[in-house]
Amino acid sequence: MGLHVVTCGGKRGQLGVLIRSPARIPSREEGSSYAALAEQRLLCSPDVDGLIVEAQRHTGARRTAGFDVAVGDVCEVVRIDEIEDPRVWAELLRQHLTMHPEFSFLPRKFKIALTAATHDRAAVKVHDIGLRMHRNGAGEVGFEVIVGGGLGRTPFIGKTIKPFLPKRDLLSYVEAILRTYNQYGRRDNIYKARIKILVHELGAEKFGREVDEEWQSIKDGALALDPAVSGDIASRFQYPDYEALADNPPELAKARTADHRFRLWLDNSVTNHKAPGHAIVTLSLKPVGAPPGDATAQQMDAIADLADRYSYGEIRVGHEQNLALPHVAQRDLPALWKALDAIGVATPNVNLISDIIACPGLDYCSLANARAIPVAEEITRRFKNLDLAHSLGRLHINISGCINACGHHHVGHIGILGVEKNGEEFYQVTIGGRADEEAELGAILGPAVPYGEIADVVEDIAAAYLELREGPDEIFLHTVKRLGVEPFKERVYAAR
């Protein structure tokens, strides 16, 4: 039983550290009995700062106020569609920008997201800077640079200002963006000081020209990257010494045939791995009628043991508020499933309607206008029938308790925003949002509805989708894209 450290960026998924060490496990009387994978609700120990210091000593991790570099998803490096390890470049940016004078002078907080996969799971288009690694026509790996994305009270999808940036120019080009933001960013109004407002007001083309002009003066100087520098950082990332295994071992095939529940979980919660004979396992922290993203102390202890036994001692946390074991041998999947099922984290609802992302809301957050967790709990009760949930297919619900959008409601397939009206909780609903490589902001469905009706509205939207879709292969997003908001609006507000 060793030290387990998990880090993650991205709004409610900002879990700083989750540590399990024999000498430092707080007693159940000493601290809280559960942990919530959410900012403002990480309740593992009364000595959280002390635990973070210990994590820093073991891992070199650092906290940086107002600055995040989010990398891929919970399974970066091990997914098949990634062209290389994006963590190397995130760490390079972190080292360069942390405590950088130019960065410290920025008008507002700043967040960078980076992905190296063909399918964007880092939401790069809704960050201040988004970096998408890809190959150009010559086969060289570089970055598409996206700026001006963000959610909150004024949401924007980021704009591409550099379709392909060579690796050697990453630091100089990002610094040119910071200099341009510092020069032109507003400081007279806190609500208009983010870079997304500047890009919107100047226009992406003009902003890009200003960045390029600044960049020309520094790109061939000290910030031009020597491959030895990135190579040195890459050498510090350790990868498991995978066994040489074959895909689809007999143990897996036998269990798939023998047990329907195992097959359902396997198809829903297990993802292909780069290494043959291995798999990525998502642990759903979204049981029926419970706060999304919560885990008890007993579950956390058990998961740590299972990580040691089956996943090279590694656990990851994603902004979806679930956990993942990223290096599981396929032959071990039946035994792992039984162990996960026994502790209640094997619900096969990953990426389904009950796999809800929610902020802490009014129950915990002083900024919130409305509750989020009870809304999520009630929706999971309405869709506890897994056959119904699976018939609806991939459908993401995101809930925010206020306009700050910590639940990323703008880019939920169904987005729910809590608002306050005359001292009562109401909820505005959007549909059609998404945060992937085709990112879009959801469209407002209609007037806000009171707390007691919001779960009914979600049920009405789901029923309308089942009636309107062209077939089971047309996912919710595609139906909304094809038909627009009106057919759903008519169904929801017909009796209201």
Secondary structure, 3 states (H helix, E strand, C coil): CCCCCCCCCCHHHCCCCCCCCCCCCCCCCCCCCEEECCCCCCCCCCCHHHHHHHHHHHHCCCCCCCEEEEECCCCCCCCCCECCCCHHHHHHHHHHHCCCHHHHCCCCCEEEEEECECCCCCCHHHCCEEEEEEECCCCCEEEEEEECCECCCCCECCEEEEEEEEHHHHHHHHHHHHHHHHHHCCCCCHHHCCHHHHHHHHCHHHHHHHHHHHHHCCCCCCCCCCHHHHHHHHHCCCCCCCCCCCCCCHHHHHHHHHCHHHHHHHHHHEEECCCCCEEEEEECCCCCCCCCCEEEHHHHHHHHHHHHHHCCCCCEECCCCCEEEEEEEHHHHHHHHHHHHHCCCCCCCCCCCCCCEECCHHHCCCCCCCCCHHHHHHHHHHCCCHHHHHHHCCCCEEEECCCCCCCCHHHCCEEEEEEEECCEEEEEEEECCECCCCCECCEECCCCEEHHHHHHHHHHHHHHHHHHCCCCCCCHHHHHHHHCCHHHHHHHHCCC
